Amino acid sequence: MHLKAILFDVDGTLSDTEDAHRVAFNETFQAEGLDWRWNRDLYKRLLTVNGGVNRIRYFVDTENLDTGFDGSERDDFISRLHAKKTHRFAGFIEDGRVRLRSGVARLIRDAQGNGLRLAIATATSLSNVEKLLSSCLPSQDADAFEVFGTGERAVRKKPDPEIYLWVLEQLALPPRACIAIEDSTNGLNAARSAGIATVITTSPYTLDEDFTGAVAVVDR
């Protein structure tokens, strides 16, 4: 079967967003009076946990941090903290501090010119994906994405294939008609578990990960 669709991850793939996310986390922690700070080495380790809420929870658990809350109240606190971080990151996009990776805009245009369908498969929020695309692409290119598989759509985050399976269902396409573009082992495993061939484009935080099973690995 001929290729019919390209499924894009966002963070580290469409855009080198990861360090901007890290800064947004740190600024949010500071604004909330928390003495937490994620340096690049720590954040690289935390990126093995997909989804911002899960990442904060993992950090709190592994560092045995006292949030001042227990049980469901602690979960609510972490969710509120992540929501504030998401709002701060959206401001970074609006201020032009987050841009597309080199070659991405051309790839999107070429895909459209060849009749390929485009979709998103990410743990990032829909609002942030829409802001990124609208701020970095002409409207006709941003509007070319017909399915947005974002963080709100999947309970189980990558490397679970849930988000990819949802996107395939929305596109009404079999896995063999699609290719995924990812930057991490978690993303690669999620896409491959959904039966989708995957191209890896490495990012600064994923250069030394194991990409066995990818159909190609492309350096920055």
N, C-alpha and C positions, 0 to 999 in steps of 0.2 A: 504494500500500500504506500502511496506517495505521501510525503509530509504535508500536513494540512494546518498545523498550528504550532506556535512557539509559546511555551509557558515560562514566564520570567519570575524568579525570585526577585526581591527588592534590595534588602540590606546587604551591601557588599557586592551586589550583582548589577542592578540598574545604576546604583550609586554607591560611592564609598561613604556610607552613612555611619558606620560603626563608631568611629571616634566622636562624631557629633552626638550620637546616642550616649556615649560614655560621659561626655561633658554635660549633657542634659540631666543624666542621672545625678552626677556630682553636684550640679547647681541646685537641683531639687532637694537633695539631702541637706545641703547647707541651708537652704531657705526654710527647711522644716526643723532646723536646730539639731540635726543628726551629725555626729562626728564620723560618718562613714565617707570613705573616699576610695574610688576605684581607679588605680593606676592602669597603665596599658597591659602590664603582665597579668594582673589580676583579672582584668576584663577579658583578656584572651581566654583565660580558663573559664570564666563565667559564660562565655559565648557557646560553650558546649551544652548549655541549658537553653533551650529555645523558648522564646516568649518572655517579655519583660517582667510580668508578674511572677512567673516561675523562677526567673533569674534572681529577683529580689528575695523571694522565699528561700531559695537554695542558699543564698548568701547569709541570710539571717540564721538559718538552721545550722550551716556548717561552721559559722563563727560563734554560735551560741549567744546571739545578741538579744538583749532585752528590749522589746519594742514598747513595753508598758501595757501590752494587751495579751489576752489568751484566746485560744479557740477561734470562733467565728469572728470575734472582734479584731483579732490579729490579722485574719484574712482580709477583713474589710479595710483595715489600716493599710495593708500592703497594696490593695487594689486602688485606694485613694491616692497613695503615693505614686503609683505608676501612672494614674490618670493625670496627675500634675506634671509628671515628667513628659508624658505624651504631648500635653499642651505646650510645654516649653520647647520641645523638639519641633513642633509645628511652627513656632515662631522662628526657629533657625531656618527652616525652609523658606518662609515668607521673606526673611532678611537676605536671602541669597547665599547663605552659608553652606548649603547642601546642593550639589550639582550632579548631573548625570556623569557616569564614567565615560571616558573617551571611546568613541565608536558606537555607543549605544543608540544615539539618535539616528545615525546612518543605518544601523541594523534594523531599526524599527521601520524606517522609510523603505528600505530594500525589501523587507518582509511584506509590507503592504503592496509594493509594486509587483510582487510575485504571487499575490493572492493568498498569502498566509494569514490565518486568524491569530490574534494575540490575546493572551490572558495573563493574569497575575496569580501567583501562588506563594503567599508569604504569611508570616506571623504578625506583620506590621498592621496597624489600624487602617481602615479604609480611608479615614479623613487624611491621614498623613500620606498615603499613596496618591490620593487625588491631588493634594497640594503639591507633591513632588512633580507629578506629571504635568499639571497645569502651569507650574512655574518654570519648567525646564523645556517644554516642548510646545511647538505650535499646536493650536487647538485641533487641527485635523489629525495630527499624530497622536495626541493624548486621547482623542476620542476613538482611536482605532482599537483600544483595548475593550473587548466586549464582555469579559468575565473577570470579576475581581474576587479571587479567593484570598481573603484577608483574615486577620486575627480573630475577628468576630465570628467567622464561619466554622472554625474548627476548635473543638474542645481539646483534642489531643494534638500537640504541636509536633513538628518535625523532630526526630526522624520518623514519627508515625506518618503514614501516607494519607491520612484523612483529608487534608486540604487538597492534595492532588486528585484524589478520587472524587471529591466534590466538584472540582473544576472540570474534570472529564465528563461528569454527569451533565453539567451545565452546557458544555460544548456539544454534547451528544456525539463524542468521538471516542474511538478505541485508543488505548495507549500507544499502539504501534503507529498511529497517525500523527503523533505529537513528539516534540522534543522539549526537554526542560533545560533551562540555563540556571546554574547554581554556583555558589562560591564556597560551600562548606560540605563537610562529610555528612552532617545531619541532613542537609538538603539533598545531597546525592542519594543517601539511603532512603529518604522519603519518596523521592521520585522513582527510584528503581523498584521500591516495594510496590508502587502503583503500576509497574510495568513500563515505565517511560524511559527511553534512552536519554542520557543526560550529558551535557557539556559543562565542564567546570571552567570558570574564569576566576583565577585566584585573586584574593584580596589580601591586604597587609596582615590581617588577623588569621588567615587560613593557609598561608604559604606552605607550612610544614605538615599539613594534614594528609591522611592517606586517602587517595582518590581512586583506589582500585575499583574497577567496574564502570568508570566513566568512559564514554566513547571518545572523548578528547579532553585534554587539560591545557588551557591557554593561560599564559602568564599575562600580567598587566600590560 
